[in-house]
Amino acid sequence: MLYRSWAEINLKNLGDNIKNIYSYVKKDILAVVKADAYGHGAVNVGKFLEKFKQVKYLCVATAVEGKELKDADIKKPVLVLGGILEDEIDIFNQYGLIPVISDFNQLELIKYLKKKKIHLKFDTGMHRLGFYKEDIPEILKRLKDIEIEGLMSHFPSADIDEEFTKRQIKDFYEIVKTFKKHGITPEYIHLQNSAGITYECPYCNSIRVGLAIYGSKPVKDFPVPLKQVMEVKAKVISIKSIKRGSPVSYTGSFVANKDMKIGVVSFGYADGLPRSLSNRGYFLINGKKAAIIGNVTMDMTVVDISDISNINIGDEVVIVGKSANSSITFEEVAELTGTIPYEIMCGISKRVYRKFLEREENEAVINTGSR
Ligand SMILES: *Cc1c(COP(=O)(O)O)cnc(C)c1O
């Protein structure tokens, strides 16, 4: 392995997550692959998802992200959640992307689209993107020769506020019914995200899931069994002893309180390790915890390996994932750094080589190649 840091993307686990989510929700899946598939590699993930009948759409945030999928010859329809801006009209037309239309500015741009098919987004409490229910008469007046293929809304707090979320489910139903009254019954009605899967939404026939397909739980007691898709690893590049009293790394924020053995790991904040893990987090080596000591630096992080035997230069260090009988999840790293697993995943940088595995564990490498 030429690379000093890499991420193993277990596509079989991704497939298992899709199947498990589908058998729990029994609704069509609009798989969210924005932000390079949450750091997993959108092209490889998108290609892998092509063969899943449960997956009806791939969702991205921007037109350029959609272009990347289509340039890779991915056939599934692509929904652009962030809608359309004037500069993007050509890309939409050239690649046949479908926009989510969230305001009247975007609605005006539809007239330039060759494919007259959209999803409409309503704001039921997030106050980011989306029309209000009161806009419906004006929308209907302006939409001529346009197929409303989807109606959607979004949950801001499905993981923390049940009452708020249930109110959104009710309010969105009123919107769906209003369209029905006007003879419009879209093919896709979608409201639930990963955390929203646990709610009943009988009138919804599809879901937009991101986090859960990658194997992270949006809430602690998530009812669907999930397998982590990405494992992040790096090499030990130096091993040495330091004397009691030695300061370690920039600013000397750690001072050895005994003679120690330390390992230098080729993974720093430029690889996506939050610098706030300085003196807090840990990696796994041979199944044992190696505490991070001193400040995380751009390319390297120092760990305490005083109690780990049998360790050599070039050995594998697990940043996120399994090592013997131990493991570190994205959820754990997120909790240690006061953020959410999404941010850690998306933050795994370009320098970290993506190695795509199709089968369980490391049996078969089907396709290597960075993103
Ligand atoms: C990112 C996104 C999702 C996916 O959310 P997860 O919590 O990752 O499942 C769904 N809908 C919209 C509009 C999004 O922007």
The ligand as a Tripos MOL2 file, in Angstrom:
@<TRIPOS>MOLECULE
LIG
   15    15     1     0     0
SMALL
NO_CHARGES

@<TRIPOS>ATOM
      1 C1        -28.9240   15.6830    3.2580 C.3       1 LIG1
      2 C2        -30.3740   15.6070    3.1120 C.ar      1 LIG1
      3 C3        -31.0610   14.4220    3.4140 C.ar      1 LIG1
      4 C4        -30.4070   13.2140    4.0260 C.3       1 LIG1
      5 O1        -30.3430   13.3430    5.4250 O.3       1 LIG1
      6 P1        -29.7910   12.1500    6.3250 P.3       1 LIG1
      7 O2        -29.9900   12.6570    7.6940 O.co2     1 LIG1
      8 O3        -28.3500   11.9940    5.9860 O.co2     1 LIG1
      9 O4        -30.5770   10.9420    6.0190 O.co2     1 LIG1
     10 C5        -32.4230   14.3850    3.1520 C.ar      1 LIG1
     11 N1        -33.0710   15.4510    2.6380 N.ar      1 LIG1
     12 C6        -32.4410   16.6150    2.3660 C.ar      1 LIG1
     13 C7        -33.2150   17.7470    1.8250 C.3       1 LIG1
     14 C8        -31.0880   16.7310    2.5980 C.ar      1 LIG1
     15 O5        -30.4750   17.8930    2.3360 O.3       1 LIG1
@<TRIPOS>BOND
     1     1     2 1
     2     2     3 ar
     3     2    14 ar
     4     3     4 1
     5     3    10 ar
     6     4     5 1
     7     5     6 1
     8     6     7 2
     9     6     8 1
    10     6     9 1
    11    10    11 ar
    12    11    12 ar
    13    12    13 1
    14    12    14 ar
    15    14    15 1
@<TRIPOS>SUBSTRUCTURE
     1 LIG1         1 GROUP 0 **** ****
